[in-house]
Amino acid sequence: MTPLRQGFEGQEQLVRGENMPELPEVETIRRGLAKVIVGRKIVKFESRDAKVVRFDEKDITGLKIEGIDRKAKMLVFELNGDKAILIHLKMTGQLIWEACPGETEFCLKKMKSPSTPFDTAQGGSLRANQRLAGGHPSPDWVAKLPNKHTRAIFSFDDKSVLFFNDVRRFGYLKLYKKSDLGHISELKKLGPEPFSKEFNTEYLIKRAERIPNRKIKQFIIDQEIISGVGNIYVDEALFYAGILPTRAVKDISKTEWQKIVKSIKKALELGLKYGGSSEDTYVDAFGNPGTMNDHTKVYRKKGQPCGKCGTKVERIVLGGRGTHFCPKCQK
């Protein structure tokens, strides 16, 4: 077995994935890419899939990346000339930045000494032959690129390259005017961000009044109600709040709504702290996921004892999503 395959052994469920990257994962990618491509000029752009890339190559060639923003689970590359690229990774999308193209030889294989992850939070410096990967974890994180899954390639004026890979081709890159971003359908319908002033107990109670019979997990995971919160962090937040995911929102008390607000923020803060399920990585990390999966209380802990009471964690399918909870701690 090769080292690469060893690196992904035991991670079959994660690589297949039932979730798209969530707010912490996308924010982790944003922070990492901001360190390496903001200020860079796009000297060449190659579209390899018209279904995924929704604009012409010439539309962005020669433009500079002035900033990177995040809208819920989407990234926005802000370009000069009032242009912006909206990027959605969906289920299997990846953004993989490489310091050198590696067209004739995979440049990262030249590294001989052990390496450690690039710590974007600490503003760590970049070494010459480095790769930064984020999104759906798969062998493409360390494969020679471009490959058959590469849908777009950004080449920058410092010789670095950013690849957009997507196995299932659900993700996309769209070009807009910056001034139009607030009016496009993907962003206009989104609910408030969990760390915004608009996200509070009163807001959730008002939204719940419109759909009283909806189950609390399905309520929280609805992007039109709260943007950026997905399956992992809903399960964790409801555990922190002590609330069963199957309860109807009409039965949630004001005190419990207050707990839900705090618990959602706590779950997402932990996801950001531990890099979510994706991380900035050197080649010898073999695409291992961020360490948030090592700190979950119920998510993917089916059959394991609850760390709080010892009762076995249960799993059900709710709204087509795997849902984890402690039947004793959550009421």
N, C-alpha and C positions, 0 to 999 in steps of 0.2 A: 504494500500500500504506500503510495507516495505521501510526502508530508502534507501536501495540499488536501488530499482526501482525508487524511487523519484529522486535519484541522476542522473538517466539517462533520466528522463522524459523531453520531449522537445528536445532531442538530437538524435532523430531517424535518421535524415539525416546523422548526423556525424557518428553514429555507423555503419550504412550501408556503408557509405563512397563511393565516386566516385573516390578517389585518394589514392595512396599509400603514405606512409610517404615521405616527401621531405627532401632536404638537412638540413634545420634547425631542423626538427624533429629527423633525424638520428644523427646529431651532438649533439643534446641535450641528446639523449640516450647514445652516446659514452662518453660524459663528465661525465654523472652520473655513468655509469658502471665502468669507469676508477677509480673512487673513491673507489670502493668496491671490485673489483675482480682482478685488476692488482696486481701481486705478489702472488696470490693465486694458490695453487696446486689443480688440478682436481683429487680428490680421487676416484670418481666414475662418469661414464657417462652412461646414459641410452637413447637408441634410441627407440622411440615408434612408428615410422612411417618410413619405408624404402624409401618411396617416397620423404619425406622431408629431412631426414638425409642420405647423400650420402657416408657414410664411416662407418667402424666398430667401435664398442664401444672401443675395445682394442687399437685402433690407437691413442687415446688421453689420456686414463686413465694413471694417474701418471705424466702428464706433467703440467708445470706451465704457467700461462698466463703472458707473459712478457710485453704486451702492447696491446692497442686497437687503430686501425686506422680506418678512414672512406674513402671510395672510392665512390664518388658520393652519391648514396642512399644506399650503402652497407657498412657493418661493417666487419672489419678484426680482428679476435682475433689472436694475434701473440704469438705463443707457443715456448718453447725451443725445441731444436732438429730440427731446420729449418722447422718447420711446422706452418701452418696458417689455420684458419677456416674462410671461406668466408660465411657471413650470409646476406641473402636478405630477408627482411620482406614482400616484395610484397604488396598485398592489405590488408590482415588481420593478418599479423604476429605481434607478441608481444614478448618482452623480459621482464620477470618479475623476479626481484631478491628479495629474502626474507632472512632476517637475521637468521631465524630459520626454520627448515623444516615444522613444523606444520602438521605432519602426523596424529597425533591422535587428536589434537585440533588446530583450526586455531589460531596460536599464536598472530596474530595482533589484535584479538578481546579482548585481555587482556588490551589494551590501554584504559585508562579511561579519561585522561586529553585531552583537545583540542590540536591539533597539527598544525604545519605549514609546508609547503612544504620544502623539503631539498634543499638548495640553493647551487648547485654545483659550480656556478660561484664565490661564496664567500668562498668556501671551508668549508662549514658547517660540523659539526660533526654528526655522525650517532647515533641514539638512539637504544637501544637493539632490540625492537620489531618493526622493520621497513620494509616496502616494497618499492621498487623502480620499477616503471612500465613505459614502453614506447612502442610506436608503435600504432597499431590500437586500439582506445578506445572502450572498451566493458566491460560488467560486469565481465569478466575474470580478469580484473585488481584487483578486490577485492574479487574474488571467492576463495573458498578453493581449493588449488592446491596440486597435479596434478588433472586434470579432463579430460574429453573426448577430449578436444581440445589440450592437451599437447602432443607435438611431440618429445621433447627432454628435458632431465634434466641433468644439471651440478651440481654435489655436490662437495663443496670445503673443504679444510682442516680446515677452521674456522667454519664449520658447516652450513655456508650459502648455499643457493641453487639458481640456475638460471634456470628458466623455459622458453622454447620456445613454445609458443602457436600459433596456426594458424587454424582458423575455416575452411577456404576454401582450405588449403593445397597448396597454390601457392608459398609460401616461401620455402627457402631451406638452408641447411648447407652443405658446401662442404669443403673437406680437400685438401690442396695443400702444396707444398714446398714453403717457402718464396721466394726463388730465382726464382720461376716460375710465381709468381703473375703478373709480367709485361707482360707476354706472353699469359695469358688465355683470351678467347674470351670476357667474361663479362667485363673485364677491358681494354683490348687492344683497343677496338673500341670506348671507351668513349672520348668525347670532353674535352677540358680543364675545370678545376674548375673555377667558377666565380671570386674567389679571387686570382687566379694565375696570373703570369706575362703574360702568353700566351693569356689570355682573354682580348682583347682590340678591339678598333674600327677597326683597319686594318684587324684583324683576321676575324671579323664578315662580313666585306665588301667582303673579298675574298671568304668566304663560301657562301655568298648570291649570288655571281656571277654564281655559279654552278647551283643554283635552283631559278632563278629570279621570277618565278610565285608563289612560295610558300608563303602562308600567314604568316605574321610576328609572330603570336602566335605559329603556328605549327613549324616554324623555331626555335624559342627559346626553345620550349619544347622538341625538338629532342635531346636525350641524346648523340648522336654521334656528335652533334655540340657544345652543352654546357652541361656539366654533373651536375646533381643534382637539376636542376630547374624544378619544376612541375607546376601543374595547378594554385594553389593558388597564387604563387609568380609571375607567368607570368602575370596574370590578374592585380595584384597590380603594377608590374613594368611598364606595358604599360599605366596604369592610371597616374603614376608619370611622365612618359615621354610624356604624352598627345597624344598617338598614338593609333588609332583604331586597334583591334586585327585582323581585316579582310583585312588590307592593304597588298599588295604584297611587298615582300622584294625589288624588283627592283625599287619601288617608294619611298624607304626610303633614305633620304638625309644623307650626312656625319654628319651634325650637329645632326640629329635625332639619328643616330647610337651612337653618343657620349652620348646622353641623355639616350639611352637604356642601355648602359654599366653601367652608374652611377645608373640608376633606378633599375636594377637587383640587384646590390650590396646593394642598400638601402633597398629593399624589404627583401632580405635574412638577412641583419643585424638586421632588426626589428623582423624577425622570430626568430633569435637566442636570441635576447633580451627578447622576451616574451615567449620563450619555445616552439614555434611552436604550433602544435595541440596535443602535448603530454607533459606530465610533470612528474617530480619525485614527488611521492605522498605518504602520509600516508593513512591508511585505511579510515579515516573519510573524505578524500577528494572525495571518491566514484568515482574515475576515471575521474573526470572532466578534460576537455581538457586544454591545455596551453592557455594563454590569447591572443595569436596572433589573434584569431578570433574576439576579441573585438576591434582590432585596424585596421582591413582591411577597405579600402576605397570603394571598389566595390565588392569584392568577397563575394558571397552569400548575396548581398544587393539588389537583384532584387525588384523593385517597391519602394525602399526607396530613399529619396532625396539625391543627391550627396552633400557631405559635403562642396564642393567648390563652386558649382553654383546653387544647389537646384533642378536641373533636375533629374527626376527619373532614377535610374540605370536600365539598360536593361540586359537581359540574352538571349543568343542564344546558339545553339549547334554547335561547330566548331571542326571538326575532331573527333566527338564522345565525346567531352568534354564540360561540361557546361562552358560558357564564359561570363564574366561580364564586363560591361564598361559603361562609361558615354557618351551618344551621343553628348553632347555639349563640354565637356572638351577634348575629344579625337577626333583627326582629321585624 
